[in-house]
């Protein structure tokens, strides 16, 4: 279970990611925190899924995320980071998911459900 879900919002999340965030938030009873660079502005289309926004100089900086987790006494095992990072950026033990991988998984699940309903 995740207590905190950090989402890099420098690129506006698409509809599929927003649906997935809503489901993750509800299932885990987690806080969803948008992480953005100084230049980025939260778009009104981000809705009410986000509980808070953090601003860092380098987009979704793991240093900022780590400090936030320490301040709220949340272990790295209870935090999920969503953003476009290379596989080797999974530093300090944080679970990192790419939005494109999440979308592909969601679309595959929907296809399977549609096929199941036809039978």
N, C-alpha and C positions, 0 to 999 in steps of 0.2 A: 504494500500500500504506500502511496505517496502522500506526503503532507503538503509538499510544495511542488508546483509545476512552473518552471521558468520557460518563457517563450520569447525567442528573438523576434521582435516585431518591426525590425528595420524595413523588411519587405512585408507589406500588408498580408496577413494570413488569408487564404482563400476560404470559400464556404465549407469545403470538406474538412479542412483543419479546424475551423470554428466549431463544426458539429462534433468532431472528435474531442476537442478541448472541453466542450460542454459535458460530454459523456464521461471523460476522465475526471473532471471536477466533481461531478455528481457521484460517480462510483467510488472515488477515493476520499470524498469529503475534503478535498484539497483546496488550498489557495492557489490561484493562477496569477502569476506575476509576469507582466510584460517587461522585457528588457530591451532597451533601445539606445542608440547612440545619441549624443548631444543634439545632432542636427535633426534627428527624426522627431516627428510630431505624431502623437496618437490620433489616428483617424477616428471620426465619430462612428464609422462602420464597424469598429471593433466590439461594439455592443457592451453588454454587462457581464461578460464572462470573466474579464480581468478584475481582480480585486485590488491591484496596485500596479504601478509602473515604476521601474528603476531606470535611471539614466547612467550610462557609463561612457567613457571616452572611446572604447573599442568595441562597440556593439555589445553583445552578450558576453561580457568578460567573466571568466571563471573566478577571478579574484573577487569581483563584486558579488557574485552568486555565493561563493564560499563564505564571505563575510556576513551576508544576509542569513545564511543557514546557521552560522555560529551565533549570531545575535539572538536568533529565535530557538537555539538549541535543537536544531534538526540535523540528524546525521545525513551523510551523503547517500546512504541507502534509501532515505525517505524523500529524496529529491529527484525530479526528472527534468532534463534540459532538452528543449525542442528547438532545433535550429539547423542551418546548413553548415555543418562542421565536418572536417575530414575525420576519418576513423581514428587517427592518432591524437585527436584533440580531446579524447575522453580522459582527461587528466583528473587526478585526485579521486578517482573512483566514481564519478558521476555517471549515471545512465544517460546517454545522449541518443536522441532519435531525430532523424532527418524528416522534415515535413513531406518530402517527395516519397520516401519509403512508407510513411504512415498513410498517405493518400493511395498508394498502390495497394497496400494491404486492405484498406477500406473498400476500394473498388472491387477487389477480388472477392471479398466477403459478400458484397452486394450481388455480384454475379452468381455466386454459389446459392445465395438465398433465392434469387429469381429462378434458378434452375430447379431448386428444391420445391418451390411452390407450383411449378408446372407439372410435376410428376404426380 
